[in-house]
Amino acid sequence: MLWECLALFAIAAALFYLWASANNDFFKNRGIAYEKPVLYFGNMAGMFLRKRAMFDIVCDLYTKGGSNKFFGIFEQRQPLFMVRDPDLIKQITIKDFDHFINHRNVFATSSDDDPHDMSNLFGSSLFSMRDARWKDMRSTLSPAFTGSKMRQMFQLMNQVAKEAVDCLKQEGSKVQENEMDMKDYCTRFTNDVIASTAFGLQVNSFKDRENTFYQMGKKLTTFSFLQNIKFMLFFALKSLNKILKVELFDKKSTQYFVRLVLDAMKYRQEHNIVRPDMINMLMEARGIIQTEKTKASAVREWSDRDIVAQCFVFFFAGFETSAVLMCFTAHELMENQDVQQKLYEEVQQVDQDLEGKELTYEAIMGMKYMDQVVNEVLRKWPAAIAVDRECNKDITFDVDGQKVEVKKGDVIWLPTCGFHRDPKYFENPKKFDPERFSDENKESIQPFTYFPFGLGQRNCIGSRFALLEAKAVIYYLLKDYRFAPAKKSCVPLELSSSGFQLSPKGGFWIKLVQRN
């Protein structure tokens, strides 16, 4: 019996080894330089074992690529073509975009799937949609993020920003200095902004700290050990996941957001309520709210799942991504007091020009130095550390006289943080210097080396929204407070909820010093 068990174990181990190492010679067979993978984990073992931040791993792999324009790396068993040349990035994202339309097919659903199945909302989101479905949904959503729509949404956003700072004044009305966990503060702020602009809810997570919307959002975006295992399985066993219908996100939280969106749409339809937010725009797209524009531009019938998924991913992407941008902006202003002072002077000037009136969309958009600061934060700490594309039809690149074949199904990786931290493109890249983005200097930045929100037609549709809310909260905070170091102000990095974004580990503490 013992020998039989050992024999079975040996056979299982051998089969696992063959399966886990099946792609290890992928780049060797293609004649492409690559980083030798670790069994099953590829080059990402440190991330999956939570020993290193993905940011650091990608920067190291980018550096190891040396002078190679294509460099092979592995994410678990998946070979990835890491692109290290701006001209190649331009070719992939612009010139030959029709060869690289989609992201990887990890979560994606299809039009043949049950439209009432809400177990994989991420797969029905704009990010995961593929080919014609993606193009149609992109066309449907794009009007929601134009300048005119952002102007309307800013009214809601501005109200939340004012309430967030007012709560600080009430908490420390008699205190000149106050230490605060910036990560907690910013996630509460982004939570309330998304509640208002996407779901049509008025939530104040600073006063009602345990409100249901915030708690459900935290459950969705906080990955436990079990969720990390599920995340690995989604990448490694895609076919099996589809059969077993493994749910990556907390079921109770998912169902909460599903009911929230569907009930809101039903209530607004019954009571003829119009509000400048995402749900209203999706109702227009679906024809629930009929306008001449929607009648003329309707491109496809969208299911409940398709509609709910857009709000779901809007929350999932915006909850932490925008909060992290705000955290690192505060961190860099704290570390660079000269930059903080210059930005404060711009805030003062705008406040004087407003003559006691509310902050406007035009005023915040006209703040040139604010824009420089936020752009430099996104260079040093990009919102997404890498961008992927899946090849949908074979293509051959001529790289310095060498023919490099990229076949259908192969995955391309654009290492955002690698380019942003490369001294070849950004002198002294570890230095925080907003002057890189001044009117005099920004034209000297080589195209396709700075892409914090992606590139081409599949760039982040919500980038304007993220920038706007970050600038609004920084404006109001700097107007009344100075950022100073707190006792717990270090910012180590960890794997965030998405696995591909930055996150300050264990909170991010900062001291707010009230201005006289």
N, C-alpha and C positions, 0 to 999 in steps of 0.2 A: 504493500500500500504506500509506504514511504517513498519507494523508488518510483512508483507511478506518479505520485504527486510532484516529485522533483523533476521527472521527465516532462510532465505537463507544464510546470513552471518554466523549464528551460525552453520548451517550444514557444510558450507565450512570450518570453523575454526575447527570443530570436525574432519572432514575428513583429514585436513592437519595435525592435531595433531596425529591422528592414523597412517598416512603415515610417518611423521617425527620421531615418537617414536617407530616404528615397530621393530627396532633391538636393542632397549635399554636393553633388558634382554638377549641378545645374549650370553655374557660371564657368566652371572649368571646361565643360563641353562646348560652351559658347565662345571660349577664348577671351573672357572678360575677367579683369582683376576683381578679387572679392575677399571678404573677411571670413575666415574659417568659422563655421557655425558650431555651437555646442548642441549635443544631441537633444532633439525636440524643441529646446528653447531658442535655437538659432543664435542671434546676436543680442537677444533681448532678455536674457536670463535675469539680469539685475533688476529690470523693471517688474517682471512677473513675480519675482521673489521679494519685491519691494525693498531692495537694497540700494538702488540708485534711481534717480529721477530720469524719466525718459528724455528730458531736455539734455542732460549731460551725456547720455548714451548716444544720442543722435549727433551731438556736436563732436564727440570723439570719433564716431564712425566717419563723419564728414571729413575730419582731419586725416584719418587713416587712408582716405581715398587718394591723398596726394595730388598728383597732376592728372589723374584719370578723370575723364569727362563722364564716363559711366563707371560706377563702382557697385559690385554686387554685395548685398547684405541679406540677412534672413530674419524674418519675423516668425518665430517658431519654425514651421516647415516651409513657410511661404517665401520663395525668392523674391527680392525686390531690387529693381534697377534704380539705384540712387543716382540722380542726375546732378552733376557738379559744374555745369557750364550754362551760363545765362542764355547763350544763343540756342542751345538745345531746348532749354525751358521755353523760350519763345516759340520754337518750332512745334513743341508738343502741345502747348496751351493755346496757341493762336493759329499758326499756319496749318498744322496737321491736326487740328482739334477734332475733325471728324473720325480720326483714328483713336482718339482718347476721350470720348464723350462722358464716360461714366466713372464713378467711384467704384471701389471693389464691391462685389456682390456678396456682402456679408449678411446684411439684414433685409435686403430688398424683397418686397412682395411684387406680385404681378397682377394684371387686370383679371386673371383667371382665378385668383384666390377668393375665398369667401369674403365679400365686402363687409359682412357684419362681425367678422373675427377681429377683435380688438387686442389680441395677445401680442402682436408685433407692430405697434404704432410707429416705431422708429423706421421700420422697413417701408412704410407708406409715406414717409416724410420726403420733402424736396431733396434733402441730402442724399437719400438712398434710392430715389426713383431713377429709372434708367431710360435712355433713348427717347422715344416720342412722348412717353408719359412725363418724363422730366421736363422736356421742352414745353409741353402744354401747361404743367403746373407752374413752371418758371414764368410763363406768360401771364398766368392767372394771378400770381403773387406780386409780380414786379410793380404794378401800380400802387401797391400798399407802401412801397419804400421810396417813392419819388420825393423830391424836395417839398412839394406842396403837401403831401401826406405827412412828412416829417414835421412840417410846420404845425399841422393840426395836432399831431401826437405830442408835440413838445408842450402844449398847454397842460396835458395830463401829467407828463413827465416832470415838468417844472413844479407842479403842485406837490408831487411826492417828494421832490428834492427839498423844497421849503419845509415840509413837515418833518423830514428826516433831521434837518439841522435845528428846527424849533424844539424837537425832543431833546437834543443835546443841551440846549439852553435851559430847558426846564429841569433836566437832571442835575446840571451843575451851575445853577443860576448864581450861587454865591461862591463858586469855586473857580479860581483863575486857571488852574491846571487840571487836566483830567486824562488819565490813561485809558485807552480804549482798544478793544480787539477790532482792528480795521476789517478783518476778513468777515467777522460776524456782522458788523455794521453794514458793509457793502452788499453782502448777500441778502440782508433784510431789505436794503434799498432796491436792489434789482428785482427781488421778489415782489415788492409793492408796485414797481413800475410795470412789470409784466402783468401782474394782476389787473392793473388799470388799463394798459394799452392793448393787451391781447385778449383778456377774459372779461373785461367790463366790470371788474369788482373794485370796490373801494376798501382797501386793506391797509391797516397801519401796524406793521410788525414791530414797531418800536414801542408802541403803547400796549398792544395786545400781542405779547411776545410768543404765545403758544397758539396762535390762530391756526385753523385747520389748513388753510392754503399754504402757509409757510412750512408747517410740519410735513405735509404730503410732499412738498417740493424737496425738502431735506432728505426724505426717504428715497426719492428718485435719484438724487445726485450724490448720495453718500454710498460708496461701494464697500460692502462688507467682504470678508474673506470668501464667503460662498458666492457672492456676485462676481468676484474676481475669477473664481473657478469657472463660472458660467461664461464670463467674457472670453476666457481662453478657449472654452469648448465651442463658442460661436465661430471662432476663427479656425479651429482645428477640425471640427466635425460638422460642417455646414449641412450636409445632406441628412445626417442623423438628427440634427436639431429641428429640421423642418418636419420630420416624421413624428418626433416626440413632442414638438411644440413647446420646447423649453422657453420659459419666460425670463428674460434678462432683468426686467424691471419689476419692482414691487407691485404685485397684482392689485392690492387695495388702493395704492396711490394712482395706478393707471386707471382703474375704474372710476375713481374720484374725478379725474380730469375729463374722462369721457362723458360722464353725466353732467359735469359743469358746462362743457361746451354745448352738448345737445340740448340741455334744459335752457341755457341762455338763448340759443337760437329760436327755440320754440316760444319762449316768453316774449322775445322781441317781435317775432312775427305776429303773435296774438295781440300785442299792445302797440304795434307800429312804432317801436323805439329805434331811433337812429343815433349812433354814437361813433366818433372818429377812432375806431379801434379795429383790430384784426378780425374779430368775429363778424363785424358788420361787413368788412370787405369780402370775407369768405361766403357770407350769405348772398352778397351781390354776385359773386362768381358762380354760385350754385343756382342762381335764379330765384331765390326766395325773396330777395329784394329786386324788383325789376326796374332797370333803367335803360334808356336807349343805348347807353354805352355797353352794358352787360349783354343786351340782346345781340348787339353787333359783334361782340368779342368772345362769346361763349365758344370754347374749343372742345369741351368734353364734359360728359356727365360725371360728376365726382360723387363717390359714395360717402356715407357717414364716416367710415374709417379714414378716407383721404382727407376729409375736412378736419376731423379731430386731430389727426397726425400732425398737421401743420402747426396747430396751437401747441401740441405736445412738444414738438422738437424746438419750437420757438422758446418755450420755457426752459427745456433741457439745455439748449445751447446758451441762452442768455443768462440763466440763473448764476452760473459760476464764471463763465468766460468774461462777462462785463465786470463782475465783482473783482476778479483777479486783475484786470486792467486797472481798476481804481486803486487796488491795494498796492500794486507796483508803482503807480504814479505817486501815491502818497509816500512810499518808501524812497523813491528817487528824490522827491522834493525835500524829504527829511535829511537825506544824505548830502544833498547839494543845496545849501542854504542860499547861495547866490542866485541859483535858478529860481528857487522859491520866492525870493525877494522880487526878482524881475517879473515873475508871473503875478505876484500880489499887486504890484504897481499897475499891471494891465487890468486886473480885476477892479482895482480902485477907480481907474479911469472909466471903465465901462459903467460902473455903479454911479459915478458922477454924471455921466452922459445920460443915464436913464432918468435922472432927476426924481428919484423916489418911486418910479414906476416899476412894474414887474420886469424881470429878465425876459427878453424876447428871443425868438429863434434867430432873427437877424443879428442881434447883439452877440450871441454866443458863437455864431458862425463867423463873425467878423473878428474874433480874437485870434490874431495871427500867432502870438507867442504861445498861447494855449495849444494851438494846433501843432506847433513845433514840439512842445513838450510831450504831448500824447503820441505823436508820431515816433519820437525817440524812445519812449517807453515801449512801444510796439516793436521797434527794431531790436532793442535789448532783450525784451521779454515778449516775444510774439504770441498772439492769441492762440494760434495753432502751430505747433512746432514742426509739423510736416504736412504735406499735401499729397494725396495719392490719386492716381489715375489707372484705370484698367484699359488695356489695349483691346479694341473691339474688331480690328482687322489688321492683318500683318503689315509691317512697315520695316524698311531697311534704312538705317542712318549711316552716313559717311562721316566717320569720326577720325580726323587726321589720317586719312587714307585707309583706315580699317573699316570694313563693313560690319555693322552691328545689327543683327536681326532682333526685332521685338515682335513676338508672335501674339496672335489672338489669345486673350486670357492672361498674358503676362502683366505684371503690376509695376508701374512706374512710381518712384517716390521723389518728391521735391522737398529737400530738407531745409525748411524755412530758417530755423535757428542756425544752421550751418552757414548759410549765406550771410545772415545778419551779423554773425560773429566772426566773419572772415576778414582779416586785416587787408586782404587784397582789394576788398570792396569798401570797407569802412575802417579808416585809419584809427588805431587804438580802440578796437571795438568794445572793450570792457568799460571804457569811459562813457559816462552819461553826458551827452553834448547835444542839446536841442538845436544848436546852430547848424548842424548838418542839414536841417530842413528849413533853413531861412531862404528867403527869395533868392539871395545871392548864391547859395550853395546847393540847393536841392536839385538844380539842373545837372550838377556834376555826378549825381548818383547814377551808376550804370543801370540801365533798364533791366528788369527781370532779376535783380538781386535783392529787392525789397518787396515782399509780398505777404504782409501779416494776415491778410484776409483772403489769400489765394489769388489766382490769376485767371484771366480769360472769362469765358461765358459761365464757368462754374465757380466763379468767385462767390464769397459770402454775400448773400442777398441782404443780410441784416447789418452790414458793417456801418452804415450811416447811423442806424439806430443805436448801436453799441457805443460809437464815438460820442453821439449826442448826449446820452445819459451819463457817460463818464465825465464829460466836460461840465455838465450841469452840477453834479454833486461836488466836483472839485472847486468849481466857482463859489458855491455857497459855503463850503468849508473854509476855503482860503479867505473869504471875505471877513469872517469872524474869528478865525483861529490860525495859529502858526503851528506847523508840524515840527515836533521835536522828538529826539530819541526817548524811548521808554525802556524800562528795565528788561523787558522781554522782546526787544525789537529785532532780533535776528530773523532772517528769512531763509531758512533751508527749504529745499524743494521736495515735493513728493509726487507720486502718481495721482493725478486728479481723477474725477469721475469719468471722464471720457478716455483716459489713458493717453491722450495726445495733446494735453494742455498742461500749462504750469499751474501749480497750486502752492501757496505758502503753507508749510506744515505746522499743524497744531496751533493755528491762529496766528495773527500778525498784530502785535501790539505797538501802539504809537501814542505819543503824548500830544494832546491838543492844548495849546496855550492860548487863552483868550486874549484877543487884541483889545487895546484900550479904546 
